[in-house]
Amino acid sequence: MIEFVVISFLKIIAVISVMMGIVAYTVMLERWVCAWMQDRIGPNRVGPFGLLQPMADGVKLILKEDVLPHHVHKVLYTLGPMLVLIPALINIGVVPWGSNLPIFGRDIKCVIADLNIGIMLPFAFAALSVYGIVLAGWASNSKYPFLGGIRSSAQMISYEVCLGLSVVPVFMQVGSLNLGKVVEYQAGHLPFICYPHMWLSFIIFLVSAFAETNRTPFDLPEAEQELVGGYNTEYSSMKFGMFFMGEYAAMFVMSALIVTLFLGGWSLPFAPFNAPATTLLVGLLHVGVFLAKVGGCLFFYVWVRWTIPRFRYDQLMALGWKVFIPLTILNILIVGTVMMIFGVK
């Protein structure tokens, strides 16, 4: 029992440390990609090639004055940023970031919580993050944050339905909600992105993931041109920093789920190391493959932000309710029919 607790604690520390490190450098990646696409120079002053810029940004946020406006509801105003960041940190616990690591004669699973209801946990806790945004908008007692919070609540409710229904075909084919078994199935066959009857699920999940993380072209809750900064307008210092980290941590979790559900997780098609690791080197290779795929998804997030303009709000809601939800229901029927006729399993 003590050994299990110690190993779990070490895995939590390692996963969150790596995750937050990637989150910090994703911000710098975004600034670099933005500069490259706009033909200008990005951050290059702090450290060699600007690689220490995330540390400088973190120090700046910590040292800034934490202003507490007199007109806000102080308890809820303080609680909002926490409710945005914490769900993302919890959700990464069920994502398998490798197969296993043979260390000192022990086979350590590369997942913090190997649950048979794996996918249900991220969906449940991701829904909590909207409470943080709504609380921040309402507790700020200001019109722009309030409008941002209202927009976010409507957006999250709309696209959570699409997100949940879009993954049903994946679990129909695997026969389990356990994310580890989803990756093992793809390691023994092909990533689900290679199956034509899964393409619609992948596209809907991908677009809904953008909406769930409030990223362009679905960044209506912030919408700087309309709402100044939306729900985070009245925030400063590390409270603002927690909103910032929460958004990028949610991007990391959604990228990890996309990789796990559709891109094969830690496996590669036709690679000789697709079986669970028997040596530490193969186990680390699996982790590297997973992180490389997540990095590709994060780059896609950044690329889309600086390429596609923002939707109007009526277009956002119409896409979710009038297009995606009917399509997800139709997709479940199509995949079920394909599996019945061709015996796909």
Sequence and secondary structure as in RCSB ss.txt:
>XXXX:A:sequence
MIEFVVISFLKIIAVISVMMGIVAYTVMLERWVCAWMQDRIGPNRVGPFGLLQPMADGVKLILKEDVLPHHVHKV
LYTLGPMLVLIPALINIGVVPWGSNLPIFGRDIKCVIADLNIGIMLPFAFAALSVYGIVLAGWASNSKYPFLGGI
RSSAQMISYEVCLGLSVVPVFMQVGSLNLGKVVEYQAGHLPFICYPHMWLSFIIFLVSAFAETNRTPFDLPEAEQ
ELVGGYNTEYSSMKFGMFFMGEYAAMFVMSALIVTLFLGGWSLPFAPFNAPATTLLVGLLHVGVFLAKVGGCLFF
YVWVRWTIPRFRYDQLMALGWKVFIPLTILNILIVGTVMMIFGVK
>XXXX:A:secstr
 HHHHHHHHHHHHHHHHHHHHHHHHHHHHHHHHHHHHTTS  S SSSGGGTTHHHHHHHHHHHS     TTS HH
HHHHHHHHHHHHHHHHGGGS  SSEEEETTEEEES S   TTTTHHHHHHHHHHHHHHHHHHHHTTSHHHHHHHH
HHHHHHHHHHHHHHHHTHHHHHHHS   HHHHHHHHHHS  GGGSGGGHHHHHHHHHHHHHHTT TTS TTT HH
HHTTGGGTT  HHHHHHHHHHHHHHHHHHHHHHHHHHS TT  TT TT S  SSHHHHHHHHHHHHHHHHHHHHH
HHHHHTTS    HHHHHHIIIIIIHHHHHHHHHHHHHHHHHH   
